[in-house]
Amino acid sequence: MSDEHEMSYALPDSVEGLLQRGRGLGAVRALQDPRRSAVFVYAGIRRGWQWDQSDKRSLYLARLVRDLDLSPMPIVDQLAGDEEACLRACEVLELLALTGSGDAREGLRAYVRQGEHWVRVLQSLSAAWPPEWWEDLGDVARARIGAEAEPPYISEPWTRFGIGAQSGPFNPRPSLAGLSTAELLATLADTRTEAATKVDALRALSGRDPAEGLIALVPSLGMSDSRRPLPLLIRAVECLGPLAVPAARGWAQDDRPWLAQLGTDVLADHSLPGLVDELVGQWTERAWCGPDRTARCLARFGPDAARAVPYLRLFWLHTPHSYERTAYLEALAAIDRDGLEHMYTESLWDCEESTRLLGIASAPASPETLSRIAVLRDDPMETSKVRAAARARLVDPAGRLP
C-alpha cells in the first residue's frame, strides 16, 4: 500500500500540496499570493516531490521562480548539496538562464569550474543551452578531467572538447523496424533467436496494427528462468485488444505464474465490472502507481463506464504521481465530458507536458485560456512540442485540435 501521507505530502487542496503535486491550480494560486508561496516553491526545488522518475517538476518550478520574481540565488546555493539536490537545482537554473537570468547562468558556469558534481552538470548544460554558452569551458573540463579517472566520454560536450574516446568498438543491434509483421513473428517463433532480439521484435510489433499471429507464441515468450515474460511482451499483448481474450482464458489456468497473471490481466481489462472494481480498490489502497493503466482500459468502454467517473476525479485531485493525471483526464473525456472545461483550463499550468497538451487542445476559447496558450507559445523554457501545439491552437482559437 502506498500512502501519500507517508511521503509527507501536504493536503491536496492547499497551495503547498498543490505545488508538491505539480497541479496547474497550484501555480495559479501561487501567483495570487507570491509572498506566502515563495517558501513552497523553494522547498519543492530543495526537496523534490516527484513520485517517481517519470514525473516532471523542473519547468513547472522554474516558471514559478520567474513569474513570482524570486531570486535564483537560493537555488544556486543548492548546487553545493548532494548529487540529487545539485541536479534538481541545475535543471531549474538552466531553464531560468534561457529566460535571461544572468545569475542562473553564471552560477552554473561557476559550479562547472569548482563544483563536485560538475561532470553531470556540464552534460546537462550542453543538452539544454546553445554551444556558445558553454563551449568556452573546454579548458576547465580538460584540466579537471586530467585529475580524475577518465570514463569513455562519447557525447557532447566531451567530443567537442576532445576528451575521452569510446572504449572498444560499438556495434549496435540492427533495427527490426524494417521487417514485415510476418518476419517479426518468425523471429519470435525461432527458438534460436536471442532474447534481446526477441525484445526488439516485440518493440517493433507494439507500434503496428494487432498481429493475431502473436497470440499462439505468447506462452513461449518467457524469460529463460520461466519466472517472467520477456520485456515488452505485456505491451504487445495489450495492443491485441479483445483478440487475446479467448487465449487468455487458457493462459489464466497455466502453471507458470507470469502467464497465469497475464491471462488474468487480459480478461480483467475486457471486463467492465472488473475494471471498475480494480479502480475502486486502487483508490481504497491509495495505490498511486498503476491506476493510469486501469483508466486507459476503462476509457474503451465510453459512457458505459460512468460508475468509474467519481474515482477518476478523485485520482485527478489527489494523486502525487503527476505523470498519471493525463490518463485520468483522457478517460473522463471518453466517458463523460460534462464539467471538464475547468480541468482543461487548469491543465495549461500543469507540470506535465502531456497534460498541458490536453489543455491546449481542449480548453474553452476564453480570453484567459487564449492568453495562457500564447504564453506557452512564446516561453523559451517550454518544450518544442507544447510551443508547436500552442501555435496551432491560436491559428484557430475556437477549434479543438485532434
C-alpha positions as CSV (number, residue, x, y, z in Angstrom):
1,M,0.0,0.0,0.0
2,S,1.3,3.5,-0.9
3,D,0.0,6.4,1.2
4,E,0.7,10.0,0.2
5,H,0.8,11.0,3.9
6,E,3.6,8.5,4.5
7,M,5.5,10.7,2.0
8,S,4.5,13.8,4.0
9,Y,2.6,15.4,1.1
10,A,0.5,18.4,2.3
11,L,-3.3,18.4,1.8
12,P,-4.2,18.3,-1.8
13,D,-6.4,21.4,-1.7
14,S,-3.7,23.6,0.0
15,V,-1.3,25.7,-2.0
16,E,1.6,23.7,-0.6
17,G,0.0,20.4,-1.5
18,L,-1.0,21.5,-5.0
19,L,2.6,22.7,-5.7
20,Q,4.0,19.4,-4.4
21,R,1.8,17.5,-6.9
22,G,2.6,19.9,-9.8
23,R,-1.1,20.8,-10.3
24,G,-2.0,23.7,-12.5
25,L,-4.2,25.1,-9.8
26,G,-1.2,25.3,-7.5
27,A,0.6,27.6,-10.0
28,V,-2.5,29.8,-10.4
29,R,-3.0,30.1,-6.6
30,A,0.7,30.8,-6.0
31,L,0.6,33.7,-8.4
32,Q,-2.3,35.2,-6.4
33,D,-0.2,35.2,-3.3
34,P,3.5,35.4,-4.2
35,R,4.9,36.3,-0.8
36,R,3.4,33.3,1.0
37,S,4.0,30.9,-1.9
38,A,7.7,31.5,-2.3
39,V,8.7,29.2,0.6
40,F,6.8,26.3,-1.1
41,V,8.5,26.9,-4.4
42,Y,12.0,26.9,-2.9
43,A,11.1,23.8,-0.8
44,G,9.9,22.0,-4.0
45,I,13.3,22.5,-5.6
46,R,15.2,21.6,-2.5
47,R,13.1,18.5,-1.5
48,G,11.9,17.2,-4.9
49,W,8.3,15.9,-4.7
50,Q,8.3,13.7,-7.8
51,W,6.6,10.4,-7.1
52,D,9.0,8.6,-9.5
53,Q,11.4,9.4,-12.3
54,S,8.5,9.8,-14.8
55,D,7.2,12.8,-13.0
56,K,8.4,16.3,-14.1
57,R,8.8,19.4,-12.0
58,S,11.8,21.4,-13.1
59,L,10.0,23.5,-15.8
60,Y,7.0,24.0,-13.5
61,L,9.1,25.3,-10.7
62,A,11.4,27.4,-12.9
63,R,8.4,29.1,-14.3
64,L,7.1,29.8,-10.8
65,V,10.5,31.3,-9.8
66,R,10.4,33.6,-12.8
67,D,6.7,34.5,-12.6
68,L,6.9,35.2,-8.8
69,D,10.0,37.2,-9.4
70,L,12.0,35.1,-6.9
71,S,15.8,35.3,-6.5
72,P,17.6,32.4,-8.1
73,M,20.4,32.7,-5.6
74,P,19.0,30.2,-3.0
75,I,18.9,27.7,-5.9
76,V,22.5,28.5,-6.9
77,D,23.4,27.8,-3.3
78,Q,21.7,24.4,-3.5
79,L,24.2,23.3,-6.1
80,A,26.6,22.7,-3.2
81,G,24.4,19.9,-1.8
82,D,24.4,16.2,-2.6
83,E,24.2,15.0,-6.2
84,E,20.4,14.7,-6.3
85,A,19.9,18.2,-4.8
86,C,22.5,19.6,-7.1
87,L,20.9,18.2,-10.3
88,R,17.4,19.4,-9.2
89,A,18.8,22.9,-8.8
90,C,20.7,22.6,-12.1
91,E,17.6,21.7,-14.1
92,V,15.7,24.7,-12.8
93,L,18.7,27.1,-13.2
94,E,19.4,26.1,-16.8
95,L,15.8,26.9,-17.7
96,L,15.9,30.2,-15.9
97,A,19.1,31.1,-17.8
98,L,17.1,30.6,-21.1
99,T,14.7,33.3,-19.9
100,G,17.6,35.8,-19.4
101,S,18.7,35.2,-15.8
102,G,22.3,36.1,-15.6
103,D,22.6,34.9,-12.0
104,A,21.4,31.4,-13.0
105,R,23.7,31.2,-16.0
106,E,26.8,32.4,-14.2
107,G,26.0,30.3,-11.1
108,L,26.0,27.1,-13.2
109,R,29.2,28.1,-15.1
110,A,30.9,28.8,-11.8
111,Y,29.9,25.4,-10.5
112,V,31.4,23.7,-13.5
113,R,34.7,25.3,-12.6
114,Q,34.7,24.3,-8.9
115,G,31.7,22.0,-8.0
116,E,31.9,18.4,-7.0
117,H,29.3,17.1,-9.5
118,W,30.4,19.3,-12.3
119,V,30.5,16.4,-14.9
120,R,26.8,15.8,-14.7
121,V,26.0,19.5,-14.6
122,L,28.1,20.2,-17.7
123,Q,26.5,17.3,-19.6
124,S,23.1,18.8,-18.7
125,L,24.0,22.3,-19.8
126,S,25.4,21.1,-23.1
127,A,22.0,19.5,-23.8
128,A,19.9,22.5,-22.7
129,W,22.0,25.5,-23.8
130,P,23.3,26.8,-27.1
131,P,27.0,25.8,-27.5
132,E,28.3,29.4,-27.3
133,W,27.2,29.4,-23.6
134,W,29.4,26.5,-22.6
135,E,32.0,25.7,-25.2
136,D,34.5,28.1,-23.7
137,L,34.6,25.8,-20.6
138,G,36.7,23.3,-22.6
139,D,39.9,24.2,-20.9
140,V,38.3,23.9,-17.5
141,A,36.9,20.5,-18.4
142,R,40.2,19.2,-19.8
143,A,42.1,20.3,-16.6
144,R,39.6,18.8,-14.2
145,I,39.2,15.5,-16.1
146,G,43.0,15.2,-16.0
147,A,42.9,14.9,-12.2
148,E,40.1,12.3,-12.3
149,A,39.6,8.8,-13.6
150,E,38.6,9.2,-17.2
151,P,35.4,7.4,-18.3
152,P,34.7,6.8,-22.0
153,Y,33.0,10.1,-22.9
154,I,31.4,9.8,-26.3
155,S,28.9,12.6,-26.5
156,E,28.6,16.4,-26.0
157,P,30.3,18.2,-24.6
158,W,33.2,15.8,-24.4
159,T,33.5,15.2,-28.2
160,R,33.7,18.9,-28.8
161,F,36.4,19.2,-26.1
162,G,38.4,16.3,-27.5
163,I,38.0,14.4,-24.2
164,G,37.8,10.7,-23.9
165,A,37.2,8.1,-26.5
166,Q,34.9,5.1,-26.8
167,S,36.4,2.0,-25.2
168,G,36.2,-0.7,-27.8
169,P,34.1,-0.9,-31.0
170,F,30.4,-0.3,-30.6
171,N,28.2,-2.4,-32.8
172,P,24.5,-1.6,-32.2
173,R,22.0,-4.3,-32.9
174,P,20.3,-3.7,-36.3
175,S,16.8,-2.2,-36.1
176,L,14.0,-4.6,-36.8
177,A,11.6,-1.8,-37.8
178,G,12.0,-2.6,-41.5
179,L,10.9,-6.2,-41.2
180,S,7.4,-7.2,-42.1
181,T,5.0,-8.4,-39.4
182,A,5.3,-11.9,-40.7
183,E,9.1,-11.7,-40.4
184,L,8.9,-10.4,-36.9
185,L,6.6,-13.2,-35.9
186,A,9.0,-15.7,-37.5
187,T,11.8,-14.1,-35.5
188,L,9.8,-14.6,-32.3
189,A,9.0,-18.2,-33.2
190,D,12.6,-19.2,-33.9
191,T,14.0,-21.0,-30.8
192,R,17.5,-19.9,-31.9
193,T,16.7,-16.2,-31.6
194,E,18.4,-14.5,-28.7
195,A,16.2,-12.9,-26.0
196,A,17.4,-9.4,-26.8
197,T,16.5,-9.7,-30.5
198,K,13.0,-11.0,-29.5
199,V,12.6,-8.0,-27.3
200,D,13.4,-5.8,-30.3
201,A,10.8,-7.7,-32.4
202,L,8.2,-7.1,-29.7
203,R,9.1,-3.4,-29.7
204,A,8.5,-3.3,-33.4
205,L,5.2,-5.1,-33.2
206,S,3.9,-2.8,-30.5
207,G,3.8,0.1,-32.9
208,R,1.7,-1.7,-35.5
209,D,-1.8,-3.0,-36.1
210,P,-2.6,-6.0,-33.9
211,A,-0.7,-9.1,-35.1
212,E,-3.1,-12.0,-34.4
213,G,-0.2,-14.5,-35.1
214,L,1.4,-13.3,-31.8
215,I,-1.3,-15.0,-29.7
216,A,-0.1,-18.6,-30.3
217,L,3.5,-17.5,-29.5
218,V,2.8,-15.9,-26.1
219,P,3.4,-19.0,-23.9
220,S,6.9,-19.4,-25.4
221,L,8.0,-15.8,-24.8
222,G,9.0,-16.1,-21.2
223,M,12.5,-15.4,-19.8
224,S,15.0,-18.3,-19.6
225,D,14.2,-18.7,-15.9
226,S,10.5,-19.1,-16.7
227,R,9.6,-16.7,-13.9
228,R,8.9,-13.6,-16.0
229,P,7.7,-12.6,-19.5
230,L,10.1,-11.1,-21.9
231,P,10.3,-7.3,-21.6
232,L,7.6,-5.6,-23.8
233,L,5.5,-8.8,-24.2
234,I,2.8,-7.3,-22.0
235,R,2.7,-4.2,-24.1
236,A,2.5,-6.2,-27.3
237,V,-0.4,-8.3,-25.9
238,E,-2.2,-5.1,-24.8
239,C,-2.1,-4.0,-28.5
240,L,-4.0,-7.1,-29.4
241,G,-7.0,-5.9,-27.5
242,P,-10.0,-8.2,-27.5
243,L,-8.3,-10.6,-29.9
244,A,-6.3,-12.0,-27.0
245,V,-9.4,-12.8,-24.8
246,P,-10.1,-16.4,-26.0
247,A,-6.5,-17.5,-25.5
248,A,-6.2,-15.6,-22.2
249,R,-8.8,-17.9,-20.7
250,G,-6.3,-20.7,-21.1
251,W,-3.3,-18.6,-20.1
252,A,-5.0,-17.8,-16.8
253,Q,-5.0,-21.6,-15.9
254,D,-1.3,-22.1,-16.7
255,D,1.1,-23.4,-14.1
256,R,3.6,-20.6,-14.9
257,P,2.7,-17.7,-12.7
258,W,3.7,-15.0,-15.2
259,L,1.5,-16.5,-17.9
260,A,-1.4,-17.0,-15.5
261,Q,-1.2,-13.4,-14.4
262,L,-1.0,-12.2,-17.9
263,G,-4.2,-14.1,-18.8
264,T,-6.0,-12.8,-15.7
265,D,-5.0,-9.3,-16.6
266,V,-6.2,-9.6,-20.2
267,L,-9.6,-10.9,-19.0
268,A,-9.9,-8.2,-16.4
269,D,-9.0,-5.5,-19.0
270,H,-12.0,-6.5,-21.0
271,S,-14.5,-6.8,-18.2
272,L,-16.1,-3.5,-17.3
273,P,-17.2,-4.5,-13.8
274,G,-13.8,-5.9,-13.0
275,L,-12.1,-2.8,-14.2
276,V,-14.3,-0.5,-12.1
277,D,-13.7,-2.7,-9.1
278,E,-10.0,-2.5,-9.7
279,L,-10.1,1.3,-9.8
280,V,-12.1,1.4,-6.6
281,G,-9.6,-0.9,-4.9
282,Q,-6.7,1.2,-6.1
283,W,-8.3,4.3,-4.6
284,T,-9.1,2.5,-1.3
285,E,-5.4,1.4,-1.2
286,R,-4.2,4.8,-2.4
287,A,-2.1,3.0,-5.0
288,W,-0.7,5.9,-6.9
289,C,1.2,3.8,-9.5
290,G,-0.9,1.8,-11.9
291,P,-4.4,3.4,-12.0
292,D,-3.5,5.2,-15.2
293,R,-3.5,1.8,-17.0
294,T,-6.9,1.0,-15.4
295,A,-8.1,4.4,-16.6
296,R,-7.0,3.8,-20.2
297,C,-8.8,0.4,-20.2
298,L,-12.0,2.0,-18.8
299,A,-11.9,4.7,-21.5
300,R,-12.5,2.0,-24.1
301,F,-16.0,1.4,-22.7
302,G,-17.0,5.1,-23.1
303,P,-20.2,6.1,-21.3
304,D,-20.8,2.6,-20.1
305,A,-18.0,3.2,-17.5
306,A,-19.9,6.0,-15.8
307,R,-19.5,4.3,-12.4
308,A,-15.8,5.0,-12.6
309,V,-16.1,8.8,-13.0
310,P,-16.1,9.8,-9.3
311,Y,-12.9,7.7,-8.7
312,L,-11.2,9.1,-11.8
313,R,-11.9,12.6,-10.5
314,L,-10.5,11.6,-7.1
315,F,-7.3,10.4,-8.6
316,W,-7.0,13.6,-10.6
317,L,-7.4,15.7,-7.5
318,H,-5.2,13.7,-5.1
319,T,-2.5,11.8,-6.9
320,P,1.1,12.8,-6.2
321,H,2.1,10.8,-9.3
322,S,1.7,13.7,-11.8
323,Y,2.6,11.6,-14.8
324,E,-0.7,9.7,-14.5
325,R,-3.0,12.8,-14.5
326,T,-3.1,12.8,-18.3
327,A,-4.7,9.3,-18.3
328,Y,-7.4,10.3,-15.9
329,L,-8.4,13.3,-17.9
330,E,-8.4,11.3,-21.1
331,A,-10.6,8.6,-19.5
332,L,-13.0,11.2,-18.2
333,A,-13.3,12.8,-21.6
334,A,-14.1,9.4,-23.2
335,I,-16.7,8.5,-20.5
336,D,-18.4,11.8,-19.7
337,R,-17.1,15.2,-20.9
338,D,-19.5,17.2,-18.8
339,G,-17.8,19.6,-16.5
340,L,-14.3,19.1,-17.8
341,E,-13.8,22.7,-19.0
342,H,-12.1,23.8,-15.8
343,M,-9.9,20.8,-15.7
344,Y,-8.7,21.5,-19.3
345,T,-8.1,25.1,-18.3
346,E,-6.1,24.2,-15.2
347,S,-4.1,21.8,-17.3
348,L,-2.5,24.8,-19.1
349,W,-0.4,25.4,-15.9
350,D,0.3,21.7,-15.2
351,C,3.8,20.4,-14.6
352,E,3.4,17.6,-17.2
353,E,3.9,18.2,-20.9
354,S,1.2,15.7,-21.9
355,T,-1.3,17.3,-19.6
356,R,-0.5,20.8,-20.9
357,L,-1.1,19.4,-24.4
358,L,-4.5,18.3,-23.5
359,G,-5.3,21.7,-22.1
360,I,-4.1,23.4,-25.3
361,A,-6.2,21.1,-27.4
362,S,-9.5,21.3,-25.4
363,A,-9.6,24.3,-23.1
364,P,-12.5,26.5,-24.0
365,A,-11.6,29.6,-26.1
366,S,-11.9,32.2,-23.3
367,P,-9.7,35.3,-23.0
368,E,-7.9,33.6,-20.1
369,T,-7.1,30.4,-21.8
370,L,-6.1,32.0,-25.1
371,S,-3.8,34.4,-23.2
372,R,-2.2,31.4,-21.4
373,I,-1.8,29.5,-24.6
374,A,0.0,32.5,-26.0
375,V,2.4,32.5,-23.0
376,L,3.1,28.8,-23.7
377,R,3.8,29.5,-27.3
378,D,6.3,32.2,-26.5
379,D,8.0,30.8,-23.4
380,P,11.7,29.9,-24.2
381,M,11.6,27.4,-21.3
382,E,8.7,25.4,-22.8
383,T,9.1,22.2,-24.8
384,S,9.1,22.4,-28.6
385,K,6.0,20.1,-28.7
386,V,4.0,22.4,-26.5
387,R,5.0,25.5,-28.3
388,A,4.0,24.0,-31.6
389,A,0.6,22.9,-30.3
390,A,0.0,26.4,-28.9
391,R,0.9,28.0,-32.2
392,A,-1.5,25.7,-34.0
393,R,-4.4,26.3,-31.5
394,L,-4.0,30.0,-31.8
395,V,-4.4,29.8,-35.6
396,D,-7.9,28.5,-34.9
397,P,-8.7,29.6,-31.3
398,A,-12.3,28.4,-31.3
399,G,-11.4,24.9,-32.5
400,R,-10.1,21.8,-30.8
401,L,-7.1,20.0,-32.0
402,P,-7.3,16.3,-32.7
